[in-house]
């Protein structure tokens, strides 16, 4: 296999994807990721037939044999070119074609829903950036065209109200919007629009089910660090426990001055000599020659990267001999400092794809709901490209796995709403763990990894599929209703288990509703498990503890508020937000009744920013409005915010390479270096 690097300069995310356009047959990785999520081709007669999926992206190469045809009889039945309306939405960048292949390719590679039809909405020519106006226009056009699902593999780590409003409007009109979480992880609070919208089904990325998706666990002096195995790295037969030695750039002369025998070598990416080409394979070979048992290469710029050991420039006969992993610059410098007083590393490799990929963006995004919603494979995904097939990584490619799965579920159950589809996919997902073996936080991995087999066997719709609630000193216990709606017949027998460390949990059942009784002295996270007809439904639970309390009651379409705080309070600003995007604000003071009129039914979030003495604190509540005030809401007078362009979520900056070029002080390259 020959490897090349496709560089996509982006406004917000400088992105890089790995691909192989000259490969003759490309059945390796989608044949791994698709069965791994339980979506075997045409399993049970389900293949996405009759489902229309809009791809808002760089267009689609509908001349590709696996995506052939534009028009009523083609794979791509329609669309629009927002860049040049006089031209069809043909992809010249590649990103949209890659996304479309994961969803519905039907040829040498087959997507999750190979019989689904596509709409191509081209909102970017080169993948560098997208105007929010075009995203809004594309969403509206997709809804009018009758799309069942809209896939948006776009993201920015900020809120964009205009995009969010368009997503909410699409959801209200019965269209499921599936959005990428983004590639700004592992930093917390890094999910932006449209992925942060509560009505979007937001996908983060896990590893793929292949040997190249090894996961490393690394501790240095018992402190855990994120380390990523380089592609084609040697795999240790058992955990390595060895001292760490620093070898500069792991050149022969760097290693000559230290004793690396039996040690883990720590080296910096690249070189300090202009023009010197130090491929990762050279560093690994030098370390192995010096007797090292493993090598850690940390980045020479911010961020983390994926290294590649086998490439076109290897010396004849080269083969990796010791485990090689990459590390961020920040972590590498911390380990380097630890070597001064003696550092010892424990390194192990695991072949378990159900881990969050470090680049996948994380929550939290709100005190009322969790993001991402779900995870899917997003590393080394082989899919359609402009000229053939290629391997790509990023949450952009996790997202279409979810879109395709939603198509299969819609085909099976045509009466399900977008909220129902979200619930079934989220609640039947499989557990995702951190490298420590513990279940990943909902802010990192949502409810878990997409499990299409379980979703297609589901007999319940669980609402809400994620429980987020608040307790306070004045309200130490709370009861949360979880509706268990059978898709056919009666609920019948269920079993209930929960694991919420640090909380007091019990439950009762009233008809088709599970009443979850919760209490805690602090903020805790866990999950509820309901088994029904041999299908397991997992509902994450986040129980927050706040000092102040806001209690909301409903009188028709009017919401009344009562605020309290153990230390007393002098002022509070209350914000009421509907899941559809509507928002109301009111200021309140003690001993004066306060209310707002709401004009949309559905779940509403209430946040009270309470001033007590010289301090401020927040309190939260939720309420289901079922008798909204008739008519349209009056203008709220909330100013617009500047709109930032969105970026194609292809992969993390500098994510793949085999080496690094040396850079003059004070300068950084526009693009990540290729294989070094």
Beta strands, then each sheet from edge to edge (+ up, - down):
strand 1: 4-8
strand 2: 15-19
strand 3: 52-57
strand 4: 76-81
strand 5: 117-122
strand 6: 149-152
strand 7: 154-155
strand 8: 176-180
strand 9: 201-206
strand 10: 215-220
strand 11: 223-225
strand 12: 228-229
strand 13: 240-246
strand 14: 264-268
strand 15: 294-298
strand 16: 306-307
strand 17: 323-327
strand 18: 344-350
strand 19: 374-377
strand 20: 381-385
strand 21: 388-392
strand 22: 460-463
strand 23: 466-472
strand 24: 477-486
strand 25: 495-499
strand 26: 503-510
strand 27: 513-520
strand 28: 524-532
strand 29: 535-546
strand 30: 548-555
strand 31: 558-565
strand 32: 571-578
strand 33: 583-588
strand 34: 594-597
strand 35: 602-612
strand 36: 615-625
strand 37: 647-648
strand 38: 656-657
sheet 1: 1+ 2-
sheet 2: 4+ 5+ 3+ 6+ 8+ 9+ 19+
sheet 3: 7+ 37-
sheet 4: 11+ 10- 18+ 13- 14- 15- 17- 12+
sheet 5: 16+ 38+
sheet 6: 20+ 21-
sheet 7: 22+ 24- 27+ 26-
sheet 8: 23+ 29+ 28- 25+
sheet 9: 30+ 31- 34+
sheet 10: 33+ 32- 35+ 36-
end
